[in-house]
Amino acid sequence: MHENIYLEQTLLNEDKKSVWNRFINAKEFQSLFAEEKKEFKQGDTGLLTWTRLLFFKVSATYEVESYQECMNLLIKISSPKCSSLLLITMEENRDGVLLRMDHRSFFGPQKTEYRTSFLKRWEKLLKNLSHK
C-alpha cells in the first residue's frame, strides 16, 4: 500500500487568496485544531484533536515548519501512535488555482489507520472546495 497521500485539484476562474481562505476556513481543516486557527507562522505549535471512527478522539500536536500565505503551509503532526507531514501548496495559472495536498511520512504503529482517516478528510475537503 502506498503510504503517502498526494491530491491535486485545479479550481477554475479562482484566485489564490480566495482559494486559500476557503481552504483555511473549511471545516475539514479547521476541525483538526483544538482551537480555531486562522493565521499561521513558522514555529507555531499547538494541539490537534479530531474524531476517528465516530467515537474515538485522537489527540496530537502540530508544529508549523514553513508558511507563506497563499503559497504553502508545511505542518508536522505528532501523536503517540502516528506522526506525519502535511504540505499544502498553491499556484496560480491561466485557468485558475492549482491546489496540491501532499500528506506523507506516516510513521508509527497506527500509520495505516491514520493515513486512511486523513485521505477521507482531504478528499472531502477538495470535493467541497470545488462546489463553492
N, CA, C and O atoms as a GROMACS GRO file, in nm:
protein
  528
    1MET      N    1   0.084  -0.118   0.000
    1MET     CA    2   0.000   0.000   0.000
    1MET      C    3   0.089   0.124   0.000
    1MET      O    4   0.187   0.132   0.074
    2HIS      N    5   0.053   0.220  -0.083
    2HIS     CA    6   0.128   0.345  -0.089
    2HIS      C    7   0.098   0.427   0.036
    2HIS      O    8  -0.018   0.450   0.069
    3GLU      N    9   0.200   0.469   0.106
    3GLU     CA   10   0.183   0.533   0.237
    3GLU      C   11   0.160   0.684   0.230
    3GLU      O   12   0.112   0.744   0.326
    4ASN      N   13   0.192   0.745   0.117
    4ASN     CA   14   0.176   0.890   0.106
    4ASN      C   15   0.041   0.923   0.042
    4ASN      O   16  -0.016   0.843  -0.032
    5ILE      N   17  -0.008   1.043   0.072
    5ILE     CA   18  -0.130   1.094   0.009
    5ILE      C   19  -0.087   1.212  -0.077
    5ILE      O   20  -0.023   1.306  -0.028
    6TYR      N   21  -0.122   1.208  -0.204
    6TYR     CA   22  -0.097   1.322  -0.291
    6TYR      C   23  -0.225   1.348  -0.369
    6TYR      O   24  -0.270   1.264  -0.446
    7LEU      N   25  -0.282   1.466  -0.349
    7LEU     CA   26  -0.404   1.506  -0.419
    7LEU      C   27  -0.381   1.644  -0.478
    7LEU      O   28  -0.315   1.728  -0.418
    8GLU      N   29  -0.436   1.666  -0.595
    8GLU     CA   30  -0.430   1.800  -0.652
    8GLU      C   31  -0.560   1.828  -0.724
    8GLU      O   32  -0.629   1.738  -0.772
    9GLN      N   33  -0.590   1.956  -0.731
    9GLN     CA   34  -0.714   1.997  -0.795
    9GLN      C   35  -0.697   2.138  -0.848
    9GLN      O   36  -0.643   2.226  -0.781
   10THR      N   37  -0.745   2.159  -0.971
   10THR     CA   38  -0.747   2.294  -1.027
   10THR      C   39  -0.885   2.353  -1.003
   10THR      O   40  -0.986   2.292  -1.036
   11LEU      N   41  -0.886   2.471  -0.944
   11LEU     CA   42  -1.010   2.543  -0.920
   11LEU      C   43  -1.017   2.654  -1.024
   11LEU      O   44  -0.945   2.754  -1.016
   12LEU      N   45  -1.103   2.636  -1.121
   12LEU     CA   46  -1.111   2.724  -1.236
   12LEU      C   47  -1.162   2.862  -1.200
   12LEU      O   48  -1.247   2.879  -1.112
   13ASN      N   49  -1.108   2.961  -1.271
   13ASN     CA   50  -1.151   3.100  -1.256
   13ASN      C   51  -1.149   3.148  -1.112
   13ASN      O   52  -1.240   3.219  -1.068
   14GLU      N   53  -1.047   3.110  -1.038
   14GLU     CA   54  -1.031   3.148  -0.897
   14GLU      C   55  -0.898   3.218  -0.880
   14GLU      O   56  -0.809   3.206  -0.964
   15ASP      N   57  -0.884   3.292  -0.771
   15ASP     CA   58  -0.754   3.349  -0.737
   15ASP      C   59  -0.704   3.283  -0.609
   15ASP      O   60  -0.782   3.226  -0.532
   16LYS      N   61  -0.572   3.291  -0.588
   16LYS     CA   62  -0.510   3.221  -0.475
   16LYS      C   63  -0.566   3.265  -0.340
   16LYS      O   64  -0.590   3.182  -0.253
   17LYS      N   65  -0.588   3.393  -0.322
   17LYS     CA   66  -0.635   3.443  -0.193
   17LYS      C   67  -0.771   3.384  -0.155
   17LYS      O   68  -0.790   3.340  -0.042
   18SER      N   69  -0.865   3.380  -0.249
   18SER     CA   70  -0.998   3.326  -0.216
   18SER      C   71  -0.992   3.175  -0.192
   18SER      O   72  -1.059   3.124  -0.103
   19VAL      N   73  -0.912   3.104  -0.271
   19VAL     CA   74  -0.899   2.959  -0.251
   19VAL      C   75  -0.831   2.932  -0.117
   19VAL      O   76  -0.874   2.844  -0.043
   20TRP      N   77  -0.725   3.008  -0.087
   20TRP     CA   78  -0.653   2.990   0.040
   20TRP      C   79  -0.748   3.011   0.159
   20TRP      O   80  -0.751   2.930   0.252
   21ASN      N   81  -0.824   3.120   0.154
   21ASN     CA   82  -0.917   3.149   0.264
   21ASN      C   83  -1.023   3.042   0.277
   21ASN      O   84  -1.056   3.002   0.389
   22ARG      N   85  -1.077   2.994   0.168
   22ARG     CA   86  -1.177   2.886   0.175
   22ARG      C   87  -1.115   2.758   0.231
   22ARG      O   88  -1.178   2.686   0.308
   23PHE      N   89  -0.990   2.729   0.191
   23PHE     CA   90  -0.922   2.610   0.242
   23PHE      C   91  -0.900   2.622   0.393
   23PHE      O   92  -0.936   2.532   0.469
   24ILE      N   93  -0.841   2.733   0.437
   24ILE     CA   94  -0.811   2.753   0.579
   24ILE      C   95  -0.938   2.749   0.664
   24ILE      O   96  -0.936   2.698   0.776
   25ASN      N   97  -1.047   2.802   0.611
   25ASN     CA   98  -1.173   2.807   0.686
   25ASN      C   99  -1.261   2.683   0.670
   25ASN      O  100  -1.364   2.672   0.736
   26ALA      N  101  -1.221   2.590   0.584
   26ALA     CA  102  -1.302   2.469   0.561
   26ALA      C  103  -1.311   2.388   0.690
   26ALA      O  104  -1.213   2.373   0.763
   27LYS      N  105  -1.430   2.336   0.717
   27LYS     CA  106  -1.448   2.261   0.842
   27LYS      C  107  -1.359   2.137   0.849
   27LYS      O  108  -1.316   2.098   0.957
   28GLU      N  109  -1.329   2.077   0.734
   28GLU     CA  110  -1.243   1.958   0.733
   28GLU      C  111  -1.102   1.992   0.780
   28GLU      O  112  -1.033   1.908   0.839
   29PHE      N  113  -1.058   2.116   0.755
   29PHE     CA  114  -0.927   2.160   0.800
   29PHE      C  115  -0.934   2.216   0.942
   29PHE      O  116  -0.856   2.177   1.028
   30GLN      N  117  -1.028   2.308   0.966
   30GLN     CA  118  -1.039   2.372   1.097
   30GLN      C  119  -1.071   2.274   1.209
   30GLN      O  120  -1.026   2.292   1.322
   31SER      N  121  -1.148   2.170   1.180
   31SER     CA  122  -1.188   2.077   1.286
   31SER      C  123  -1.071   1.994   1.338
   31SER      O  124  -1.086   1.923   1.438
   32LEU      N  125  -0.956   2.000   1.274
   32LEU     CA  126  -0.837   1.933   1.327
   32LEU      C  127  -0.782   2.004   1.450
   32LEU      O  128  -0.730   1.940   1.541
   33PHE      N  129  -0.795   2.134   1.452
   33PHE     CA  130  -0.730   2.213   1.556
   33PHE      C  131  -0.817   2.220   1.681
   33PHE      O  132  -0.939   2.235   1.673
   34ALA      N  133  -0.752   2.208   1.796
   34ALA     CA  134  -0.824   2.214   1.924
   34ALA      C  135  -0.884   2.354   1.942
   34ALA      O  136  -0.990   2.368   2.004
   35GLU      N  137  -0.818   2.456   1.890
   35GLU     CA  138  -0.868   2.594   1.894
   35GLU      C  139  -0.868   2.646   1.751
   35GLU      O  140  -0.788   2.604   1.668
   36GLU      N  141  -0.960   2.739   1.723
   36GLU     CA  142  -0.968   2.795   1.589
   36GLU      C  143  -0.832   2.849   1.546
   36GLU      O  144  -0.764   2.918   1.623
   37LYS      N  145  -0.793   2.817   1.424
   37LYS     CA  146  -0.660   2.856   1.375
   37LYS      C  147  -0.677   2.919   1.237
   37LYS      O  148  -0.694   2.848   1.138
   38LYS      N  149  -0.672   3.051   1.230
   38LYS     CA  150  -0.692   3.122   1.104
   38LYS      C  151  -0.563   3.176   1.046
   38LYS      O  152  -0.551   3.195   0.925
   39GLU      N  153  -0.465   3.201   1.132
   39GLU     CA  154  -0.337   3.254   1.087
   39GLU      C  155  -0.225   3.161   1.132
   39GLU      O  156  -0.233   3.098   1.238
   40PHE      N  157  -0.122   3.154   1.050
   40PHE     CA  158  -0.010   3.066   1.078
   40PHE      C  159   0.120   3.144   1.065
   40PHE      O  160   0.128   3.243   0.992
   41LYS      N  161   0.222   3.097   1.137
   41LYS     CA  162   0.357   3.148   1.116
   41LYS      C  163   0.454   3.035   1.151
   41LYS      O  164   0.424   2.947   1.232
   42GLN      N  165   0.569   3.040   1.089
   42GLN     CA  166   0.670   2.938   1.112
   42GLN      C  167   0.701   2.929   1.260
   42GLN      O  168   0.722   3.032   1.326
   43GLY      N  169   0.704   2.807   1.314
   43GLY     CA  170   0.734   2.785   1.455
   43GLY      C  171   0.611   2.773   1.543
   43GLY      O  172   0.622   2.733   1.659
   44ASP      N  173   0.492   2.808   1.490
   44ASP     CA  174   0.369   2.790   1.568
   44ASP      C  175   0.356   2.645   1.612
   44ASP      O  176   0.389   2.553   1.537
   45THR      N  177   0.308   2.625   1.734
   45THR     CA  178   0.279   2.490   1.784
   45THR      C  179   0.143   2.493   1.850
   45THR      O  180   0.093   2.599   1.886
   46GLY      N  181   0.084   2.376   1.865
   46GLY     CA  182  -0.046   2.368   1.931
   46GLY      C  183  -0.098   2.227   1.932
   46GLY      O  184  -0.027   2.131   1.900
   47LEU      N  185  -0.225   2.215   1.969
   47LEU     CA  186  -0.289   2.084   1.981
   47LEU      C  187  -0.384   2.060   1.865
   47LEU      O  188  -0.454   2.150   1.818
   48LEU      N  189  -0.384   1.936   1.821
   48LEU     CA  190  -0.481   1.889   1.723
   48LEU      C  191  -0.571   1.789   1.794
   48LEU      O  192  -0.527   1.718   1.884
   49THR      N  193  -0.695   1.784   1.754
   49THR     CA  194  -0.786   1.683   1.806
   49THR      C  195  -0.891   1.656   1.700
   49THR      O  196  -0.949   1.750   1.645
   50TRP      N  197  -0.915   1.533   1.670
   50TRP     CA  198  -1.018   1.501   1.572
   50TRP      C  199  -1.084   1.369   1.607
   50TRP      O  200  -1.027   1.286   1.678
   51THR      N  201  -1.202   1.350   1.555
   51THR     CA  202  -1.277   1.228   1.582
   51THR      C  203  -1.244   1.126   1.474
   51THR      O  204  -1.242   1.157   1.355
   52ARG      N  205  -1.220   1.005   1.516
   52ARG     CA  206  -1.190   0.895   1.427
   52ARG      C  207  -1.287   0.783   1.460
   52ARG      O  208  -1.304   0.748   1.577
   53LEU      N  209  -1.349   0.728   1.360
   53LEU     CA  210  -1.445   0.618   1.378
   53LEU      C  211  -1.559   0.658   1.472
   53LEU      O  212  -1.602   0.579   1.557
   54LEU      N  213  -1.608   0.779   1.457
   54LEU     CA  214  -1.722   0.837   1.528
   54LEU      C  215  -1.701   0.860   1.677
   54LEU      O  216  -1.739   0.965   1.728
   55PHE      N  217  -1.644   0.766   1.748
   55PHE     CA  218  -1.640   0.776   1.894
   55PHE      C  219  -1.502   0.808   1.950
   55PHE      O  220  -1.492   0.859   2.061
   56PHE      N  221  -1.397   0.777   1.876
   56PHE     CA  222  -1.262   0.791   1.930
   56PHE      C  223  -1.204   0.926   1.895
   56PHE      O  224  -1.195   0.962   1.777
   57LYS      N  225  -1.163   1.000   1.996
   57LYS     CA  226  -1.097   1.128   1.975
   57LYS      C  227  -0.946   1.104   1.974
   57LYS      O  228  -0.892   1.034   2.060
   58VAL      N  229  -0.882   1.161   1.876
   58VAL     CA  230  -0.738   1.148   1.862
   58VAL      C  231  -0.675   1.282   1.900
   58VAL      O  232  -0.717   1.387   1.853
   59SER      N  233  -0.576   1.276   1.986
   59SER     CA  234  -0.503   1.398   2.024
   59SER      C  235  -0.364   1.393   1.964
   59SER      O  236  -0.300   1.288   1.958
   60ALA      N  237  -0.318   1.508   1.921
   60ALA     CA  238  -0.185   1.520   1.862
   60ALA      C  239  -0.136   1.662   1.882
   60ALA      O  240  -0.210   1.749   1.928
   61THR      N  241  -0.010   1.684   1.848
   61THR     CA  242   0.044   1.819   1.848
   61THR      C  243   0.085   1.851   1.705
   61THR      O  244   0.106   1.762   1.622
   62TYR      N  245   0.097   1.980   1.678
   62TYR     CA  246   0.144   2.022   1.546
   62TYR      C  247   0.250   2.129   1.563
   62TYR      O  248   0.257   2.198   1.664
   63GLU      N  249   0.333   2.139   1.462
   63GLU     CA  250   0.430   2.248   1.453
   63GLU      C  251   0.434   2.293   1.308
   63GLU      O  252   0.446   2.212   1.217
   64VAL      N  253   0.424   2.424   1.288
   64VAL     CA  254   0.433   2.480   1.154
   64VAL      C  255   0.581   2.489   1.117
   64VAL      O  256   0.657   2.569   1.172
   65GLU      N  257   0.620   2.405   1.023
   65GLU     CA  258   0.760   2.400   0.979
   65GLU      C  259   0.791   2.513   0.881
   65GLU      O  260   0.901   2.569   0.881
   66SER      N  261   0.693   2.547   0.797
   66SER     CA  262   0.712   2.650   0.696
   66SER      C  263   0.575   2.707   0.660
   66SER      O  264   0.476   2.635   0.655
   67TYR      N  265   0.572   2.838   0.634
   67TYR     CA  266   0.446   2.901   0.598
   67TYR      C  267   0.472   3.024   0.512
   67TYR      O  268   0.557   3.107   0.544
   68GLN      N  269   0.398   3.034   0.404
   68GLN     CA  270   0.398   3.151   0.319
   68GLN      C  271   0.253   3.170   0.274
   68GLN      O  272   0.201   3.088   0.199
   69GLU      N  273   0.189   3.276   0.319
   69GLU     CA  274   0.046   3.296   0.294
   69GLU      C  275   0.013   3.283   0.145
   69GLU      O  276   0.082   3.337   0.059
   70CYS      N  277  -0.095   3.210   0.119
   70CYS     CA  278  -0.146   3.187  -0.017
   70CYS      C  279  -0.048   3.110  -0.106
   70CYS      O  280  -0.068   3.103  -0.227
   71MET      N  281   0.056   3.052  -0.047
   71MET     CA  282   0.156   2.979  -0.125
   71MET      C  283   0.177   2.838  -0.071
   71MET      O  284   0.158   2.740  -0.143
   72ASN      N  285   0.216   2.828   0.058
   72ASN     CA  286   0.242   2.694   0.113
   72ASN      C  287   0.231   2.695   0.264
   72ASN      O  288   0.248   2.796   0.331
   73LEU      N  289   0.201   2.576   0.315
   73LEU     CA  290   0.192   2.551   0.459
   73LEU      C  291   0.242   2.410   0.483
   73LEU      O  292   0.186   2.314   0.429
   74LEU      N  293   0.346   2.397   0.563
   74LEU     CA  294   0.401   2.267   0.598
   74LEU      C  295   0.385   2.249   0.748
   74LEU      O  296   0.439   2.326   0.828
   75ILE      N  297   0.310   2.145   0.786
   75ILE     CA  298   0.281   2.117   0.927
   75ILE      C  299   0.330   1.977   0.963
   75ILE      O  300   0.304   1.880   0.892
   76LYS      N  301   0.402   1.970   1.074
   76LYS     CA  302   0.444   1.840   1.130
   76LYS      C  303   0.340   1.801   1.235
   76LYS      O  304   0.311   1.877   1.327
   77ILE      N  305   0.283   1.682   1.220
   77ILE     CA  306   0.180   1.631   1.311
   77ILE      C  307   0.240   1.515   1.391
   77ILE      O  308   0.299   1.424   1.333
   78SER      N  309   0.225   1.519   1.523
   78SER     CA  310   0.283   1.414   1.608
   78SER      C  311   0.181   1.367   1.711
   78SER      O  312   0.118   1.448   1.779
   79SER      N  313   0.165   1.236   1.721
   79SER     CA  314   0.084   1.175   1.826
   79SER      C  315   0.158   1.050   1.872
   79SER      O  316   0.251   1.006   1.805
   80PRO      N  317   0.118   0.992   1.985
   80PRO     CA  318   0.188   0.872   2.032
   80PRO      C  319   0.180   0.754   1.934
   80PRO      O  320   0.268   0.668   1.934
   81LYS      N  321   0.075   0.750   1.851
   81LYS     CA  322   0.056   0.633   1.764
   81LYS      C  323   0.088   0.659   1.618
   81LYS      O  324   0.091   0.565   1.538
   82CYS      N  325   0.113   0.787   1.581
   82CYS     CA  326   0.145   0.817   1.442
   82CYS      C  327   0.200   0.958   1.431
   82CYS      O  328   0.165   1.047   1.509
   83SER      N  329   0.287   0.978   1.334
   83SER     CA  330   0.333   1.112   1.301
   83SER      C  331   0.336   1.125   1.149
   83SER      O  332   0.347   1.025   1.078
   84SER      N  333   0.326   1.249   1.100
   84SER     CA  334   0.323   1.271   0.956
   84SER      C  335   0.355   1.416   0.926
   84SER      O  336   0.366   1.499   1.016
   85LEU      N  337   0.370   1.446   0.798
   85LEU     CA  338   0.393   1.581   0.750
   85LEU      C  339   0.285   1.615   0.648
   85LEU      O  340   0.256   1.535   0.559
   86LEU      N  341   0.226   1.733   0.660
   86LEU     CA  342   0.123   1.780   0.568
   86LEU      C  343   0.174   1.906   0.499
   86LEU      O  344   0.207   2.005   0.564
   87LEU      N  345   0.179   1.900   0.364
   87LEU     CA  346   0.221   2.015   0.286
   87LEU      C  347   0.107   2.056   0.194
   87LEU      O  348   0.056   1.976   0.116
   88ILE      N  349   0.067   2.183   0.205
   88ILE     CA  350  -0.034   2.242   0.118
   88ILE      C  351   0.038   2.346   0.032
   88ILE      O  352   0.106   2.433   0.086
   89THR      N  353   0.022   2.337  -0.100
   89THR     CA  354   0.080   2.438  -0.189
   89THR      C  355  -0.026   2.483  -0.289
   89THR      O  356  -0.117   2.409  -0.324
   90MET      N  357  -0.010   2.607  -0.334
   90MET     CA  358  -0.100   2.664  -0.434
   90MET      C  359  -0.018   2.739  -0.537
   90MET      O  360   0.083   2.802  -0.504
   91GLU      N  361  -0.063   2.731  -0.661
   91GLU     CA  362  -0.002   2.813  -0.765
   91GLU      C  363  -0.110   2.856  -0.862
   91GLU      O  364  -0.198   2.780  -0.900
   92GLU      N  365  -0.098   2.982  -0.902
   92GLU     CA  366  -0.194   3.038  -0.997
   92GLU      C  367  -0.145   3.006  -1.137
   92GLU      O  368  -0.026   3.014  -1.167
   93ASN      N  369  -0.240   2.970  -1.224
   93ASN     CA  370  -0.207   2.953  -1.364
   93ASN      C  371  -0.316   3.022  -1.447
   93ASN      O  372  -0.403   3.087  -1.390
   94ARG      N  373  -0.312   3.009  -1.576
   94ARG     CA  374  -0.407   3.083  -1.660
   94ARG      C  375  -0.551   3.038  -1.641
   94ARG      O  376  -0.643   3.114  -1.672
   95ASP      N  377  -0.573   2.916  -1.591
   95ASP     CA  378  -0.708   2.863  -1.573
   95ASP      C  379  -0.767   2.891  -1.436
   95ASP      O  380  -0.889   2.887  -1.419
   96GLY      N  381  -0.683   2.917  -1.339
   96GLY     CA  382  -0.730   2.935  -1.202
   96GLY      C  383  -0.618   2.906  -1.104
   96GLY      O  384  -0.507   2.958  -1.118
   97VAL      N  385  -0.648   2.823  -1.004
   97VAL     CA  386  -0.551   2.792  -0.899
   97VAL      C  387  -0.534   2.641  -0.889
   97VAL      O  388  -0.632   2.566  -0.883
   98LEU      N  389  -0.409   2.597  -0.888
   98LEU     CA  390  -0.378   2.456  -0.867
   98LEU      C  391  -0.347   2.438  -0.719
   98LEU      O  392  -0.251   2.496  -0.668
   99LEU      N  393  -0.428   2.358  -0.650
   99LEU     CA  394  -0.410   2.329  -0.508
   99LEU      C  395  -0.356   2.188  -0.497
   99LEU      O  396  -0.411   2.093  -0.553
  100ARG      N  397  -0.246   2.174  -0.422
  100ARG     CA  398  -0.185   2.043  -0.400
  100ARG      C  399  -0.183   2.013  -0.251
  100ARG      O  400  -0.149   2.099  -0.170
  101MET      N  401  -0.219   1.891  -0.217
  101MET     CA  402  -0.209   1.842  -0.080
  101MET      C  403  -0.117   1.720  -0.082
  101MET      O  404  -0.146   1.620  -0.148
  102ASP      N  405  -0.009   1.730  -0.011
  102ASP     CA  406   0.089   1.623  -0.005
  102ASP      C  407   0.106   1.586   0.142
  102ASP      O  408   0.176   1.654   0.216
  103HIS      N  409   0.041   1.479   0.184
  103HIS     CA  410   0.046   1.434   0.323
  103HIS      C  411   0.127   1.306   0.323
  103HIS      O  412   0.086   1.206   0.264
  104ARG      N  413   0.240   1.308   0.390
  104ARG     CA  414   0.333   1.196   0.379
  104ARG      C  415   0.404   1.167   0.510
  104ARG      O  416   0.377   1.226   0.614
  105SER      N  417   0.497   1.073   0.500
  105SER     CA  418   0.583   1.035   0.613
  105SER      C  419   0.499   0.987   0.731
  105SER      O  420   0.520   1.030   0.844
  106PHE      N  421   0.406   0.898   0.704
  106PHE     CA  422   0.327   0.838   0.811
  106PHE      C  423   0.411   0.732   0.880
  106PHE      O  424   0.449   0.631   0.821
  107PHE      N  425   0.440   0.757   1.009
  107PHE     CA  426   0.519   0.664   1.090
  107PHE      C  427   0.444   0.632   1.218
  107PHE      O  428   0.368   0.714   1.269
  108GLY      N  429   0.465   0.512   1.268
  108GLY     CA  430   0.405   0.473   1.396
  108GLY      C  431   0.318   0.349   1.381
  108GLY      O  432   0.289   0.306   1.270
  109PRO      N  433   0.277   0.292   1.494
  109PRO     CA  434   0.203   0.166   1.491
  109PRO      C  435   0.067   0.175   1.422
  109PRO      O  436   0.017   0.073   1.374
  110GLN      N  437   0.006   0.293   1.415
  110GLN     CA  438  -0.126   0.304   1.351
  110GLN      C  439  -0.121   0.390   1.225
  110GLN      O  440  -0.218   0.457   1.191
  111LYS      N  441  -0.007   0.387   1.156
  111LYS     CA  442   0.011   0.473   1.039
  111LYS      C  443  -0.092   0.446   0.930
  111LYS      O  444  -0.137   0.540   0.865
  112THR      N  445  -0.130   0.321   0.908
  112THR     CA  446  -0.225   0.289   0.802
  112THR      C  447  -0.364   0.345   0.835
  112THR      O  448  -0.430   0.401   0.748
  113GLU      N  449  -0.407   0.330   0.960
  113GLU     CA  450  -0.537   0.383   1.001
  113GLU      C  451  -0.541   0.535   0.991
  113GLU      O  452  -0.641   0.592   0.947
  114TYR      N  453  -0.433   0.600   1.031
  114TYR     CA  454  -0.427   0.746   1.024
  114TYR      C  455  -0.427   0.793   0.879
  114TYR      O  456  -0.495   0.890   0.845
  115ARG      N  457  -0.353   0.725   0.794
  115ARG     CA  458  -0.349   0.761   0.653
  115ARG      C  459  -0.488   0.751   0.593
  115ARG      O  460  -0.531   0.841   0.521
  116THR      N  461  -0.559   0.644   0.622
  116THR     CA  462  -0.696   0.624   0.570
  116THR      C  463  -0.788   0.735   0.618
  116THR      O  464  -0.868   0.789   0.541
  117SER      N  465  -0.778   0.769   0.746
  117SER     CA  466  -0.861   0.875   0.804
  117SER      C  467  -0.833   1.009   0.737
  117SER      O  468  -0.927   1.081   0.703
  118PHE      N  469  -0.706   1.043   0.719
  118PHE     CA  470  -0.671   1.170   0.656
  118PHE      C  471  -0.710   1.173   0.509
  118PHE      O  472  -0.756   1.276   0.459
  119LEU      N  473  -0.693   1.060   0.439
  119LEU     CA  474  -0.730   1.056   0.298
  119LEU      C  475  -0.877   1.089   0.279
  119LEU      O  476  -0.912   1.168   0.191
  120LYS      N  477  -0.964   1.030   0.360
  120LYS     CA  478  -1.108   1.060   0.352
  120LYS      C  479  -1.135   1.207   0.378
  120LYS      O  480  -1.214   1.270   0.308
  121ARG      N  481  -1.069   1.262   0.479
  121ARG     CA  482  -1.087   1.403   0.515
  121ARG      C  483  -1.044   1.494   0.400
  121ARG      O  484  -1.117   1.586   0.364
  122TRP      N  485  -0.927   1.469   0.342
  122TRP     CA  486  -0.876   1.557   0.236
  122TRP      C  487  -0.957   1.543   0.108
  122TRP      O  488  -0.977   1.642   0.038
  123GLU      N  489  -1.003   1.423   0.076
  123GLU     CA  490  -1.087   1.406  -0.044
  123GLU      C  491  -1.219   1.484  -0.028
  123GLU      O  492  -1.266   1.546  -0.122
  124LYS      N  493  -1.276   1.478   0.091
  124LYS     CA  494  -1.400   1.552   0.117
  124LYS      C  495  -1.376   1.703   0.109
  124LYS      O  496  -1.458   1.776   0.053
  125LEU      N  497  -1.264   1.750   0.164
  125LEU     CA  498  -1.232   1.892   0.159
  125LEU      C  499  -1.220   1.939   0.014
  125LEU      O  500  -1.277   2.042  -0.022
  126LEU      N  501  -1.148   1.865  -0.070
  126LEU     CA  502  -1.131   1.905  -0.210
  126LEU      C  503  -1.264   1.903  -0.284
  126LEU      O  504  -1.291   1.990  -0.367
  127LYS      N  505  -1.347   1.805  -0.255
  127LYS     CA  506  -1.478   1.798  -0.318
  127LYS      C  507  -1.562   1.922  -0.280
  127LYS      O  508  -1.627   1.982  -0.365
  128ASN      N  509  -1.559   1.957  -0.153
  128ASN     CA  510  -1.636   2.074  -0.107
  128ASN      C  511  -1.580   2.205  -0.163
  128ASN      O  512  -1.657   2.297  -0.191
  129LEU      N  513  -1.448   2.214  -0.180
  129LEU     CA  514  -1.390   2.335  -0.237
  129LEU      C  515  -1.431   2.355  -0.382
  129LEU      O  516  -1.448   2.468  -0.428
  130SER      N  517  -1.447   2.246  -0.453
  130SER     CA  518  -1.482   2.257  -0.594
  130SER      C  519  -1.629   2.295  -0.613
  130SER      O  520  -1.669   2.336  -0.723
  131HIS      N  521  -1.710   2.284  -0.508
  131HIS     CA  522  -1.852   2.322  -0.512
  131HIS      C  523  -1.871   2.446  -0.427
  131HIS      O  524  -1.929   2.439  -0.319
  132LYS      N  525  -1.824   2.558  -0.475
  132LYS     CA  526  -1.831   2.684  -0.398
  132LYS      C  527  -1.963   2.695  -0.333
  132LYS      O  528  -1.989   2.793  -0.263
   0.00000   0.00000   0.00000
